[in-house]
Structures are given as structure tokens and as C-alpha cells.
Amino acid sequence: MGGYKERAKALANGVLEPVVAATDDFAYARVALGRARSDIGQHDEAIAQFKRAQELDAKSFEAFYWEGRLHSDRNRHAQAIRALQKATEVAIGNEGTYLHDAYRRLGAAHKAAGNSAGATAAW
């Protein structure tokens, strides 16, 4: 059956890539493909998928959150702040499981970037 990364790669290549190719305007398929690409270490490709999802759906909390989370994990604070700030803005009325984490990561990114006022506001 293989490990998690092998299953994520098979999912990305065998299921999600064909869906994206057939329906380029389905933002959530782009988010799912981005998450799978991130899981297998293809971070630049993952970010490209999240950004395309944002173009397709400017109110996609998931697209902004997952992009911001990936930047946060890679210590790219300015990019994390931009994406996570947008995630928290579009989440109003669309609160999901990860909203608390978006605020936590936003505060941490502000703190790491030397903006204590931004960190305090996010926390």
C-alpha cells in the first residue's frame, strides 16, 4: 500500500490532476491538489495551486490559509502574513476548523517579522 507520501503522490497524480485538467474553474480541486503537492514536498507547485484557487475564488479561506500555513512552516513571514491576513478577512461567516490556527500563525509571523503590534492584534 505504501506510506503516506506515496499515497499522497498517487492521489495528486491519479485523481486530482485529472480533475483539475478537466475542470480548470474548480477552486477547491486546486486547494486539494495544492495540499497533496505540499504533503509530498512540492512546495512551489503547491503554492501555485493555492494562488490559482484564489484567482478562481477570491473568498476561499482554504486557499489563503493553506498558502499562509506553507509559508509559515518555511519561515517566509511576509508571504505568510499576506496570505493569513487575507484568510482571516474572508473567513467572516465562513469559519472553519483552521481559523484559530490562521490567527495563531498570523501572530507568529508578525512576531518573527518584528511587528509586535501586528502579533498582538492577531492574537
KABEL-V576045 format. One record per pair of residues at least 4 apart in sequence whose C-alpha atoms are under 8 Angstrom apart, sorted by the first residue. I is the first residue (numbers start at 1). J is the second residue. Records with the same first field share a line. If there is no record, write none. Layout:
I = J / J
This chain:
1 = 7
2 = 6 / 7
3 = 7
4 = 8
5 = 9 / 39 / 40
6 = 10 / 40
7 = 11
8 = 12 / 36 / 37 / 39 / 40
9 = 13 / 36 / 37 / 40
10 = 14 / 15
11 = 15 / 16 / 36
12 = 16 / 17 / 33 / 36 / 37
13 = 17 / 18
14 = 18
15 = 19
16 = 20 / 29 / 32 / 33
17 = 21 / 33
18 = 22
19 = 23 / 24 / 29
20 = 24 / 25 / 26 / 29 / 30
25 = 56
26 = 30 / 53 / 56
27 = 31 / 52 / 53 / 54 / 56 / 57 / 60
28 = 32 / 53 / 63
29 = 33
30 = 34 / 49 / 50 / 52 / 53
31 = 35 / 49 / 50 / 53 / 62 / 63 / 66
32 = 36
33 = 37 / 46 / 49
34 = 38 / 45 / 46 / 47 / 48 / 49 / 50
35 = 39 / 46 / 66
36 = 40 / 46
37 = 41 / 42 / 43 / 45 / 46
38 = 42 / 43 / 45 / 46 / 70
42 = 46
43 = 47 / 70
44 = 48
45 = 49
46 = 50 / 67
47 = 51 / 67 / 70
48 = 52
49 = 53
50 = 54 / 63 / 64 / 66 / 67
51 = 55 / 63 / 64 / 67
52 = 56
53 = 57 / 58 / 60 / 63
54 = 58 / 59 / 60 / 63 / 64
59 = 90 / 91
60 = 64 / 87 / 90
61 = 65 / 86 / 87 / 88 / 90 / 91 / 94
62 = 66 / 87
63 = 67 / 87
64 = 68 / 83 / 84 / 86 / 87
65 = 69 / 83 / 84 / 87 / 98 / 102
66 = 70
67 = 71 / 80 / 83 / 84
68 = 72 / 79 / 80 / 81 / 82 / 83 / 84 / 102
69 = 73 / 80 / 84 / 102 / 105
70 = 74 / 80
71 = 75 / 76 / 77 / 79 / 80
72 = 76 / 77 / 80 / 105 / 109
75 = 109
76 = 80
77 = 81 / 109 / 110 / 112 / 113
78 = 82 / 109 / 113
79 = 83
80 = 84 / 106 / 109
81 = 85 / 106 / 109 / 110
82 = 86
83 = 87
84 = 88 / 102 / 103 / 105 / 106
85 = 89 / 106
86 = 90
87 = 91 / 102
88 = 92 / 99 / 102 / 103
90 = 94
91 = 95 / 96 / 99
95 = 99
98 = 102
99 = 103
100 = 104
101 = 105
102 = 106
103 = 107 / 122 / 123
104 = 108 / 122 / 123
105 = 109
106 = 110 / 119 / 122
107 = 111 / 118 / 119 / 120 / 121 / 122 / 123
108 = 112 / 119
109 = 113 / 119
110 = 114 / 115 / 116 / 118 / 119
111 = 115 / 116 / 118 / 119
115 = 119
116 = 120
117 = 121
118 = 122
119 = 123
